[in-house]
């Protein structure tokens, strides 16, 4: 009985999360439609406490940051920036033809980015703060699954090391395992960034101080590869070592 109630609660939670994602997707589409195409140098005019300024859309190339070329932690690929996402897969109940049936669900457990993302175009350069961003980066460079039963725990341990704390597992006995996916961005890849500009030195910043493009309040924020398209979440599970 306890297990059934726990699964039912997880199902309700998943339904709420799904509705929230739908609302967020709609808000993201509206933000992208309203964004003004600009260059890096145009962002200077967006600095300071100006009101009524909408989101900016920048199409630029990825560049190496202060630390130069990076090595992605899971794929081992050389890149200038990477992001890793952990998703917890778990069992829940969903509607079926003869009543509730056991189905597999997933929820985001954590994101980890390598740090700020440097971009440049023909007019100048800027820095992207990835905190709170939605990512559309195409197929992952690495995808692996660490099963709760039968897995060796290496993916969980490595992700926890990157985060600086253990990955939060919400569903305990209902958890199937942890899916880890990693996306990389290499030098000169074409990117599309939709966000709000701010200066490194506060409201009185100038172009010489550096420009940061990032999230502003509750407005959606997008980092995408120009050639990438949104992909549906994968349903196949792979144990560590299958690659």
N, C-alpha and C positions, 0 to 999 in steps of 0.2 A: 504493500500500500504506500509506504514512504517513497519507494522508488518511482511509483506511478505519479505521485503528487510532485515529486522533484522534476520528473520529465515534463509534466504538464506545465509547471512554472517556467521551465526553460523554454517551452514552446511559446508561451505568452510573451516572454522576454524577447524571443527571436522575432515574433510578429511586430512588436513595438519597434525593434531595431530596424526591421525591414521597412516599416512605414517612415521611420526617420531618414533612412537612406534615400527613399523616394523623394521626400521633401528636399533633402540636400541636393540631389541630382537636379531637381527643377531650379533651385536657387543658383546652382553652378551654371546651368545653361543660360539663365537670365543675365548673370554677371558677365559671362563671355560675350553675349550679344551686345551688352552695353559698353564693353571695354573699348577705349579709344586706342587705335593703333599708333604707337609712338616709337621713337628711337631712344637709345641710351641718353643722348644729350637732351632730348625733350623732357626727360624725367626731372631735370633740374627745376623746371617750372612747377613741379608737383610738390617740392619740398616746403616745409613749414606748415603752420596751422591753418592752411586754406580749407574753406568749407565748400561743400557742394562739388568737390572734385571726384569724379567717378574713377573706376579702376582703369589701369593702363594695360595694354597688350604689347608685349615686346617680342619680336622675332629676332633671335640672335644666335650666335655660336657659343658652344661651351668652351671654356678656357681653363687652363691649369691654374689652381689657386696658389697661395703662398707656399704650400707644402709640395707643390709639383705633382708628378704622377703618383697615383695611389694604387695599391693592390687590394682588390675586393676580397673580403674575408672568407666567403664561401666558394665562389667560382675561381678565385685566384687570378682573375683577369686584370690587366692594367687599364686604368681609367683615370678620369679627373674628378669623378664624383660617383657615389653609389648610395642606394637606399635598400634596406632590408626590412621585410615585413614578416611578422609571425602571426599566423592565424590558428586559433584553437578549433579543432573539429570535435563535435560531440553529438550524442544521440538525443533526439527529441521526438515528440509526437506531432504528426501533421494529419490533415484530413485525408481519408481514403474512401474507396467505394463502399466499404462495409463498416465504416467507423474509423476512429483514430488508428493510425498506423505509425510504426517506428520509422523515422527518417533521419538522415544525416544532415547536420547543420554546421555552420562555421561562423566565427566571430573574430574580428581583429583583436589580437592580444597586445601587439606593440609594433612600433616603427622605429627604425634607427637609421639616421643619415650620417654620412661621413663628415658633414659640416656644411658651411656655406658653399654655394655653387657660384663660380665666377662665369660671367657671360660678357660677350663683346660683339659689337657690330661696327659698321664703317664710321660711326660717329663717336664712339667711345666705349666705356665699359661700365659694369655695375656688378653688384653682388646680390645673390638671391638667398634669402633666409628661408629654408624649407619647412620650418615649423608650421604645422597646421595645413600643409598643402595637400591637394588631391593630385595623385600622380597618374599620368597616362604615358607610360614608357614602353609599351609594346610587350613582347615576350620576355620573361625573366632570363637572366644569364645563368641562374641556378634555381632549382626547385627540388626540395627534399622533404621527406616526411619522417618524423620521429614518433613512432607508435608508443602509447602508454604501456601496452603489453607487448613485449617482444622487441621493442626498440632498445638501442644501446645508450640513449641519452646524450650523445655527442652534440647533436644539433641544439637541443635544449640548453646544454651547458655553454656552447659557443654563443648562442643568442643572449643568454643571461650575462655572459662576460661583456658583450658589447654594450648592454644596457646598464651594467653596473649593479644589477640586482636580478633576482630570479624572475623569469617570465611569469606573469600572473595567470594561473589556471583557474577558471571560474567554475567549471562544472564537475570537478572531482571525479567521482565514479562514473559519470556519464561521458567523460572526456575520452575520445578515441586517440588523439595525439596532437602533435604540433606540426603544422605545415610552414616551412621556411622558404621564402622567395626573395631573390636578390635581383635588382636591376642596376645596370651600370650606364654611365654617360661617358663617352670618350671625347677627346679633344676635337673641336671643330664640328661636332654634331649639331644639327639645326634644332633649336628649341623654340617653344612658344610658351611665354610666361604671362599669366594674367594675375595682377596683384596691385598693391598700392606702394608708391615710392616713399621712402623716408631717408633722412641723412644719418650718417654714422655719428655725427656730433650734436644731435638734437635738432630743435626747431630752427636754429640759425645756421644749419649746415649749408655748404655750397658744393658745387661739383668737385672742387679740389679736395674736399673732405671725404668724398666717396659716397656712392648712392646704394641704398639697399632696397630691393624689391621684395615684398613679403605680404603677409596677411594683415588685414586691418579690421579690428573688431570682429564682428560675426560674418563679414563678407567672405564668400568662397575665394579660394586662392588655388591656382592651377599651375602645375609644372608638367609640360608635355613635350614629347618628341614630335616634330612636325610630321614625320612619316608614320607615327604610331596611331593605332585606333584602339578604342576601348575594347577589352576582351572580357568575355564572360569568365567567371571564376571557375577554375578547374575542379572537377569532381574526382579525378583519379588520385589514388594515394600511392606514394612510393616510399619504401623503407630506405634508410641511410645505406648507401652503397649500390643502389640500383642504377645510378647514372654511369 
